[in-house]
Amino acid sequence: MAKIHIILQGKGGVGKSFIASVLAQYKQSKEQQPLCIDTDPVNATFNGFKSLNAIRLQIMDGDEINSRNFDALVELIAPATEDVIIDNGASSFVPLSHYLISNNVPALLKDLGHNLLVHTVITGSQAMNDTINGFATIVNSFSTNEIVVWLNPYWGVIEHEGKSFEQMKVYVNNKNRVSAIVKIPSWKEETFGRDIADMLQARQTFDEAIGNTASTIMTRQRLKIAKTQLFDLLTNAAVL
């Protein structure tokens, strides 16, 4: 049985492709060979990480799901024996979610012997309300109890009226639906944050960036620390 990881969020630029790439690298570190698929119709960032071998699949025609191309996605997933990681774009969030539910794809995947995990990301600052609304859409649309929430504080503290995400009504009312919360560390922007941003801009994995001798010793050291922190978080999230 393979785990099918799909990253869904209606807000762009909040770290979905970063999450997909980290998941893929984590699986590779466990000597697995995940099938990586990029369905973002606009920014195929996941596909840009060449060492992850992400397949780019265009599932949209304008604002509509191309059913034949989506059929091709299911055909890729069906025979999988290793985990599948699907990065989806903000612009296709609503139509893809609707298509998955209306075609009863979660049940189909279960019948095929697979386990669907829906990942979403919550950020701070101005994007927080949008990402929380995205989370609410997911819990209202999908019946799965295996939703993985990633808290990404890069844009600001995830807090509303003094309440953390875990204290917010939207989570309290749906916490039985969330199988794991992954709290991305609050890295300092001028050091860890800059190093990771540069790595992502170059579409490099942690190992590629750490092995880049053109970078400073301390840059590579910080990337080693960040990689270890993230991988430890994923190990502790046993559902992954």
N, C-alpha and C positions, 0 to 999 in steps of 0.2 A: 504493500500500500504506500502510495506517495502522498506527501503533503503538498497541497496546492496553495501557495502563498500569493495573494493578490493585493496590491497596494492601491487603495482607493481614497481619494480626497478631492473635493470640489474646488479647493483653493490652490492656485499655482504657486510655485516657488517656495514651498514649505519643507522640502526635503524628501519627497517621495523617491526620487531616483537614488539619493544617498542611502536611504533605507534599503532599497532593492539591492544596491551594490554591496552594502555591508552584510546583508543576509547571504548573498551569493558567496562572498569571501569567507564568511563564517562556515558555510557548508563545505567549501573547498578545504578549509583548515581541518575539517573532520574527515578528510579523504573521500568526500562525496563529490559527485559531478552533477550539480543541479542544472536543470534545463531553464535557461533564462530567456524571457520573451518581453519585448518592448512594444506596447500597443499605443504609446503616446502619439497622437496624430500630428502634433505640432513640434514638440521638443523631444527627440529620441535620445535623451541623455544616457539612459541605461545602455543602449546600443553602442554608445561611444566608448565604453570600457571594453576595448578589444580583447583583453585577456579573459573576459567573462563570457565571451562568445554569445552574447545576447542576440537572438533572432528578432529582427524588426518585422512586425506584422501590422499592416494597415487595416484596421477593422472598421474604419469610418468612411462613409461617402457623404461629405458635407456634414450635416447635423444628424445623420442617421447611421445606425449600425448596418454595415454590409454583411448580410446574413451568410453569404457564401464564404467570406473571409473569416467570419466568426466560426463557421463550421470547421475551417482549417485550423483554428486555434484549438478546438475540442479534439480534433484528430491528432494534434501534436501532444496534447495532454494525456489522452486515453491510454497509450501504451507505456507511459512513464513509470519507471521503477525507482528513480531518484526524485527528490523534491523538485517542484516547478516554482519559479519565481516570476511573477508577472507585474511589470511596472505599467501603470495606466496614467494617462494625462488628465489634467483638470477639465479640459474641454469635453472629454468623453465620459466624465464621471456619471452624469445623470443618465444619458442614453445607455451606457454599458450596464449600469446597475439595474435599470428597467429591463433590459434585454435578458440579463442573467436570471432575474426573478420570473419574468413572464414566460420564459422558456424552461423554467424549473431546472436550471443548470446545477445548482447545489445538490439537488437530489440525484441528478444524473451522475455527477462526480462520485457521490457516495455509492451508487449502484456499480460504478466502475471500480470500486475498491479504494477510492481516494478520500482524503480528508481535506476539506476547504478551510483555510484560515484567512480571514479578511483583516488586513492591516490598515490602520489609518493613523494620521499624525495630527497632533494638536500643537499649535505654536502660541507664543505670547504676543503682546503688543496689538497692533491694529488688525492683524490677521486672526486673532484668537476667536472672535465671534464667528467668523466664517468657517474656521476649522471645527469649532464645536457644533455648528449647524451641520457640517459634513458628517461628523460622528453621529449626530441625531438621525440623519437621513439613513445611515447604514443600519443602525439598530432598529429603525422602523421598517426597513426594506428587507433585511435578511433575517431569517429565523435562527441562524447559527449562534451557538453560545461560544464560538471560538473566534472572538474579535480581539485583535492585538492592538493596543493603543501605544503609540510612540509619542512621548512628550519631548518636544524640541524647543529648548529655551533660547535658541540662537538669536531670535528677534526680540526677546524680552521675557520677563518672568511670566509664567503661566499662572495667573492669579486674577480673580475678579471679586472685588469688594472684600478683600482679605481672605478669600477662600481659594485653596488649591484646587486643582482639577478633581482630585479624589473627594473633595468636600462639596463640589458643585452638584446641584440637583440633577443635572443631566446624567452624571455618572452614578450618583447614589441610586437613582431609579432604575439604572440599567447595569449595575455592577455584576449581576449574575450572568450577564452576556459577555463580559470581558474576561478572557482567560489569562491575559498577561498585560502588564504595563511596563514598557521599556523607557526608562528615564535617561535620555541622552545627557551627558554631563554638560555643565555650564562652563565651557572652555573660555579662557580669556581671549578676547578678540585679537589682541595684538600679538599673541604667541600661538597657542594651539589653534585658535580660530582661523588665523591667517594661514598657518601651515596646511590645515585641512582644506580651506577654500582654494589654495593654490593647487593642492593635489586633485581636487575635484575639477577645477578648471582645466587641468591637463588630462583629465579622464584617466587618472592612474589609480590603481588599487593601492592599498596600504603597502603591500610587499614591494610593488614597483617603486613607490615613492621612497620607502625606507632604503631600498637598494640603490637609489640614485646618488652616486658619489659627488655629483655636482652640487648637491644641497649641503648645507652646513651640518656639522655633527649634531648640534642641538635641535635643528629642525627634524632630523631623522630620529633623534631620541624622543622628542615630543610625539611624533607620529607612532612610535613603538608603544608609548604609554597610552595614547588614545585608542589604538587598536586593541590593546589588552583590556582596557576599561570596557569597550563596547562588546568584545567577545565574552567577557565575564558576565555582562548583563544578559546576553543571549543564552549563555549556559544556565543561568539562574532561572530564565523563563523556560521552564521545562517543556512547555507545549510546543516550542519550536524544534 
